[in-house]
Amino acid sequence: MSGCPFGQTGDAAGVERSGEPNDVVTSRGASDGGTAATAEAVTPRMSRRGLLSLAGVGGAGAVAGLAAGFLGHDAVTATAASASVPAAGEAVVPFFGDHQAGITTPAQDRLHMAAFDVTTEDRKELIKLLKDWTAAAQAMAAGDPTGKTGAVDGPYDAPPEDTGEALDLAASKLTLTFGFGAGLFEKDGKVRFGLDGRRPEALIDLPHFPGDDLQPGRTGGDIVVQACADDPQVAVHAIRNLARIGFGKVRVRWSQLGFGRTSSTSRAQVTPRNLFGFKDGTNNLKVEDNALLEEHVWVAPGGPASEQWMAGGSYLVARRIQMHIEIWDRTSLREQEGLIGRTKGVGAPLSGGDEFSTPDFAMAGRNGEPLIPMDSHMRLAHPDQNNGVRMLRRGYNFTDGSDGLGHLDAGLFFIAFVKDPRTHYVSMQLAMAKGDTLSVEYLKHTGSGLFAVPPGVQAGGFIGEGLFA
């Protein structure tokens, strides 16, 4: 599908599921925080975790034996000493750039997203926090600890300036993407932080869509931070340290862990699958689609003077979508494919072809009915049915235990970046909520958020600097 709020069923088989850092490729580029489509090959090396995983459960002796087999007995000691220290710059996505990293950056395998409520009402304190977060984010994206003394080099009788669980781990392509919610500008009828007239018109209060069952503890927030990485511990470490730095100024409103991307944001990536088993993200916008990104993702300059701080930024839509897994698993393959509009194996449109074939919505079967049903997910989400608008999706699968009734609390954490949610999200979601049988019978939206994502940070600047200029 193309830009649907659940799945653009398409892009991947061959997704890394280990959560381990990729030690072979470093993604770099110019526009998205340095993450354009080029991938520089570097000398392959095996990380400490990679060596352990190859050794299985054999412990240190197995690791030593494996290393000896590859390198010879005399090299084992040197390998053991160096394997835990990642090479400089390994798997690093640059933090600075025209756009924030973590939008068109090739989608990593793990997510930790958190929304914060700002508890201070002091503008200077908020600006200092954003500056401190900028410094910490830059350090962590480079694979370094936060603070001047890190986790172990500070005063022995004082709390460390980094929590330490990412010591010896590679940067794992960590990206940190920041956005501002409506509550940062106004709350309880009062303007905050001197930002009167600075809230963009596109930063709307999302409507209550049919079928929404939103939980207050999973909805909204003044500031959101999206941490993506190929190692779950690296992503969790990032959010944990931002929360630690923000103590007394912010508190976590909600957070979400995600495993297994459900979108591809580069043509170098294959199409992943969602928890319904279908390919997800076939027609997603990609980093290579420069003209389409300008048209559908990046906020253009030239708007009202009060909103110029958003030029080069985007809007992040987050929706926590619980899947009725048990009901789906008792549904026939024929009905599953009809609900999606694609084949489950190859991911081709039901009108024929392969995964990337253009769907023929007019093609009818022997009974005269469209081969791609009128209420199918792909038909209702396709750009041809939505005035040509598209979005860039970066969703993740999640499993949060059970719901207390013996059912899995699992589904899709939908993330999309759009130029304007009024034109690129709301109308499509309304159509999906009303006419998409999949959404009506098999999905439940339990969390929601909309955030203004400012442009990238330049060296010497800080997150959202233009907003406070």
Secondary structure, DSSP 8 states (H G I E B T S, - for coil): --S-SS---B--SS---S----SSEEE--SSBSS--S-EEE------HHHHHHHHTTSHHHHHHHHHHHHH-GGGHHHHHHHTTS--TTTT---S-SSB-TTSSS---SEEEEEEEEE----HHHHHHHHHHHHHHHHHHHTT--STTTTTTSS-TTS--SS--TTTT---TT-EEEEEE-GGGTEETTEE-TT-TT-S-TT-------TT----GGGB--SEEEEEEESSHHHHHHHHHHHHHHTBTTEEEEEEEEEEEES---STTS---B-TTS-BB-TT---TT-HHHHHHHTS--S-S-GGGGGGTT-EEEEEEEEEE-HHHHHTS-HHHHHHHHTB-SSS--BTTSS-TTS---TT-B-TTSSBSS-TT-HHHHHSGGGTTT---EE--EEEEEEE-SSSSEEEEEEEEEEES-HIIIIIHHHHHHHHH-HHHHHHEEEEEEEEEEE-----TT--TTGGGG-
